[in-house]
Amino acid sequence: MNQLPEDHQAGTEADAIAAECAQHIAEDLLRLMDMTATVRVSRAAADDPAESAPLMVEVLGDDLQELVGPKAEVLNALQLLLRALVAREIGAPANLLLDIGGYRAHRVEQLNRLALRMAEQAVEQKRAIKMEPLPAFERRLVHLALREFDGARTHSEGDGDLRRVVISPTT
């Protein structure tokens, strides 16, 4: 088992170990699923300067739709599995995001556009607008997209798989 150094939160050595481990495990998973793809690991940008940026594990190739699945259910399950396997291997929590075939990057852009459009609609109609239920990662993206939007605020409501973002006008 690879072990992270004592101060595993700050070190580039720890990052390199986690990145190498994530790459090998992702490649092994693809091989076990009989999928041909390339795995690239990089450091994602942090949403908040006070937080450490996650590793971005990108799977690139053709015909990867089945690894994303409907509503990214397969992608999310694979990300959970990859995090657990990497954490077990390095002996520390694994802060990583898995993107397959550019799905997450495309979804981020899509959610940003949707959030802005719905915020404008909430302000224009002077009423709260409820988004469809979203996974935690996507709800966070909506909150971040609108944190500096003048005239609207966001909060989440609901439980479990039915949790959603509500966008309300501030006036």
C-alpha positions as CSV (number, residue, x, y, z in Angstrom):
1,M,0.0,0.0,0.0
2,N,1.2,3.5,-0.8
3,Q,1.2,5.7,2.2
4,L,0.9,9.5,2.2
5,P,3.5,11.5,4.1
6,E,2.6,12.6,7.6
7,D,1.5,16.1,6.4
8,H,-0.6,14.7,3.5
9,Q,-2.8,17.8,3.1
10,A,-0.2,20.1,1.7
11,G,2.6,18.2,0.0
12,T,3.2,17.8,-3.7
13,E,4.6,14.4,-2.9
14,A,1.2,13.4,-1.5
15,D,-0.5,14.8,-4.6
16,A,1.8,12.8,-6.9
17,I,1.2,9.6,-4.9
18,A,-2.6,10.1,-5.1
19,A,-2.5,11.0,-8.8
20,E,-0.4,8.0,-9.7
21,C,-2.6,5.7,-7.6
22,A,-5.8,7.2,-9.2
23,Q,-4.4,6.8,-12.7
24,H,-3.5,3.1,-12.1
25,I,-6.8,2.2,-10.5
26,A,-8.8,4.0,-13.2
27,E,-6.8,2.1,-15.9
28,D,-7.3,-1.2,-14.1
29,L,-11.1,-0.6,-13.8
30,L,-11.3,0.2,-17.5
31,R,-9.3,-2.9,-18.4
32,L,-11.6,-5.0,-16.2
33,M,-14.6,-3.6,-18.0
34,D,-13.0,-4.3,-21.3
35,M,-13.0,-0.6,-22.3
36,T,-10.4,1.1,-24.3
37,A,-9.7,4.7,-23.2
38,T,-6.9,7.0,-22.0
39,V,-6.7,8.2,-18.4
40,R,-5.3,11.6,-17.6
41,V,-4.9,13.0,-14.1
42,S,-4.5,16.7,-13.3
43,R,-5.2,19.1,-10.5
44,A,-8.6,20.8,-11.0
45,A,-9.1,24.5,-10.1
46,A,-10.3,25.1,-6.6
47,D,-13.7,26.9,-6.3
48,D,-12.5,28.5,-3.0
49,P,-8.9,29.6,-2.4
50,A,-9.2,28.3,1.1
51,E,-10.0,24.8,-0.1
52,S,-7.6,22.3,-1.7
53,A,-8.4,21.6,-5.3
54,P,-9.4,18.0,-6.2
55,L,-7.6,15.8,-8.6
56,M,-9.4,15.6,-11.9
57,V,-9.3,12.1,-13.4
58,E,-10.3,12.3,-17.0
59,V,-11.2,9.3,-19.1
60,L,-10.9,10.0,-22.8
61,G,-11.9,7.9,-25.8
62,D,-14.7,6.8,-28.1
63,D,-18.0,5.2,-27.2
64,L,-17.9,6.0,-23.5
65,Q,-21.6,6.9,-23.1
66,E,-22.3,3.6,-21.2
67,L,-19.7,4.7,-18.5
68,V,-21.7,7.9,-18.0
69,G,-25.2,6.3,-18.0
70,P,-28.5,8.0,-17.7
71,K,-28.3,11.2,-15.5
72,A,-24.6,10.3,-14.9
73,E,-25.6,7.5,-12.5
74,V,-22.9,5.2,-13.8
75,L,-20.3,8.0,-13.7
76,N,-21.2,8.9,-10.2
77,A,-21.0,5.3,-9.0
78,L,-17.6,4.9,-10.7
79,Q,-16.4,8.1,-9.0
80,L,-17.5,6.8,-5.6
81,L,-15.7,3.5,-6.3
82,L,-12.6,5.2,-7.5
83,R,-12.5,7.5,-4.5
84,A,-12.9,4.5,-2.1
85,L,-10.2,2.4,-3.8
86,V,-7.7,5.3,-3.9
87,A,-8.4,6.2,-0.3
88,R,-7.9,2.6,0.8
89,E,-4.6,2.5,-1.2
90,I,-3.1,5.8,0.1
91,G,-4.6,5.6,3.6
92,A,-6.3,9.0,3.5
93,P,-9.4,10.5,2.0
94,A,-9.2,10.9,-1.8
95,N,-10.4,14.3,-3.1
96,L,-11.0,13.6,-6.7
97,L,-13.5,14.1,-9.5
98,L,-14.0,11.7,-12.4
99,D,-14.9,13.0,-15.8
100,I,-15.7,10.6,-18.6
101,G,-15.7,11.8,-22.2
102,G,-15.9,15.5,-21.1
103,Y,-19.4,14.9,-19.6
104,R,-18.7,16.9,-16.4
105,A,-17.1,19.8,-18.2
106,H,-20.1,20.0,-20.5
107,R,-22.5,19.6,-17.6
108,V,-20.8,22.5,-15.7
109,E,-21.4,24.8,-18.6
110,Q,-24.9,23.6,-19.0
111,L,-25.7,24.1,-15.3
112,N,-24.1,27.6,-15.3
113,R,-26.3,28.7,-18.3
114,L,-29.4,27.1,-16.7
115,A,-28.8,28.8,-13.3
116,L,-28.3,32.2,-14.9
117,R,-31.4,31.8,-17.0
118,M,-33.5,30.7,-14.0
119,A,-32.1,33.5,-11.8
120,E,-33.1,36.1,-14.4
121,Q,-36.5,34.5,-14.6
122,A,-36.9,34.6,-10.8
123,V,-36.0,38.3,-10.7
124,E,-38.2,39.2,-13.7
125,Q,-41.2,37.2,-12.3
126,K,-40.5,38.3,-8.7
127,R,-41.0,34.7,-7.5
128,A,-39.0,31.8,-6.3
129,I,-38.1,29.1,-8.9
130,K,-37.4,25.5,-7.9
131,M,-34.9,23.6,-10.0
132,E,-35.2,19.9,-10.7
133,P,-33.6,17.6,-8.0
134,L,-29.9,17.5,-8.5
135,P,-27.0,15.6,-6.9
136,A,-24.9,17.5,-4.3
137,F,-22.1,18.2,-6.7
138,E,-24.4,19.8,-9.2
139,R,-26.4,21.8,-6.5
140,R,-23.0,23.2,-5.4
141,L,-22.2,24.3,-8.9
142,V,-25.5,26.2,-9.1
143,H,-24.9,27.9,-5.8
144,L,-21.4,28.9,-7.0
145,A,-22.7,30.1,-10.3
146,L,-25.1,32.5,-8.7
147,R,-23.2,33.5,-5.5
148,E,-22.5,37.0,-7.0
149,F,-25.7,37.3,-9.2
150,D,-27.2,40.6,-8.3
151,G,-30.9,40.3,-7.4
152,A,-31.2,36.6,-6.6
153,R,-30.1,34.2,-3.8
154,T,-30.1,30.4,-3.6
155,H,-30.8,27.7,-1.0
156,S,-31.4,24.0,-1.1
157,E,-34.5,22.2,0.1
158,G,-35.8,18.7,0.3
159,D,-34.2,15.4,1.3
160,G,-32.0,12.8,-0.3
161,D,-32.5,12.3,-4.1
162,L,-35.3,15.0,-4.0
163,R,-33.0,17.8,-2.8
164,R,-33.1,20.8,-5.1
165,V,-32.0,24.4,-5.5
166,V,-34.5,27.2,-5.0
167,I,-33.6,30.5,-6.7
168,S,-35.4,33.5,-5.1
169,P,-35.3,37.2,-5.9
170,T,-33.8,39.3,-3.2
171,T,-36.4,42.1,-3.4
